[in-house]
Amino acid sequence: MKWWEIVLEIIKVTTPALIVFLTVYFLMKEYFKKEYNMRLMEQRKETNEAIIPIKLQAYERLTLLCERIRIENLLSRLASMSADPNLLKSSLIIAIQQEFEHNISQQVYVSQSLWKIIGLAKNQTINIITKTGDNLPENATAEDFRMILMHQLANIESPLDTALMAIKKEAGILLG
């Protein structure tokens, strides 16, 4: 037997084995790839099922925040605290800041744009209080301040209404 005959016999034996090996290798590779993707999808589904209630709770808390820092609601809680309008103005602003800081962790669960809208609504609410308080006559009482604030609020759209609409919209998208 000559050397090329030996090589030819080796090729005859190894070629089918190589073909079978490559076929099994690619089939197994595809199988494991599909299996990996299926498990990844299952894991994402489980994660979403766990996260959705937390996100909904965050939307609920942010809705409550918007309602609690609404000037009308703050005035009903704080109006009897003082006869001094400057003290009332400070109390309103401090209450808004405290409510916001109490809920600051909720930003983790909502979109960045929604959090910005809520922050802007808070700042605009503080600005309304500040501007109204700064423009009061010197002899104004806390009751005068309260009445002027309520009159102004009747003539403008509350920034908190915009924030509430954004919360509802984002929650609606989450619920699909």
Residue, then its C-alpha position, 0 to 999 in steps of 0.5 A: m500500500k502506497w502512502w497516498e492510498i493510506v492518506l485516502e483511506i484516512i480521508k475516507v474514514t475521517t470525512p464522514a466523522l468530521i461531517v457528523f461532528l460539524t453537524v452535531y456541533f452546529l445543531m447543538k450551538e443553535y439549540f443552546k442559543k435558542e435555550y439561552n434566549m428562552r431563559l433570558m425571555e423568561q427572566r425578563k418576564e419574571t423581572n417585569e412581573a416584579i417591577i410593574p407593581i413597584k412602578l405602579q406604587a411609585y406612580e401612586r406616591l407621585t400622584l399623592l405628592c402632587e395632591r399634597i403639595r397643591i396650594e389649596n390643600l397646603l392652605s387647608r392644612l397650614a392656614s391656621m398656623s400663623a397670622d403672619p403672611n411671611l411665616l405662612k409663605s415659609s411654611l408652605i414652601i417648607a411643606i412642599q420641600q419636605e413632601f418632595e424630599h420624602n418622595i425623592s426615591q421614587q425617581v428610580y422607578v419613573s422615567q427621567s422626563l417624568w421626574k423632571i416634569i414633577g420637579l418643574a411643577k414643584n418649583q413652579t408651585i413654589n414660585i407662585i407662592t413666593k411671587t404672591g408673598d413678595n407682592l403683598p402689601e405691608n399690612a397684609t395678613a395671612e388671610d389676605f395672602r391666602m385669599i390672593l393665592m386662591h384668586q391667582l390659582a383660579n386664573i391659572e392652570s396648576p403646574l401640578d395638573t400637568a404633572l398629574m397628566a404626565i403621571k397618568k400617561e406614563a402609567g398608562i403606557l406601562l399598563g399597555 
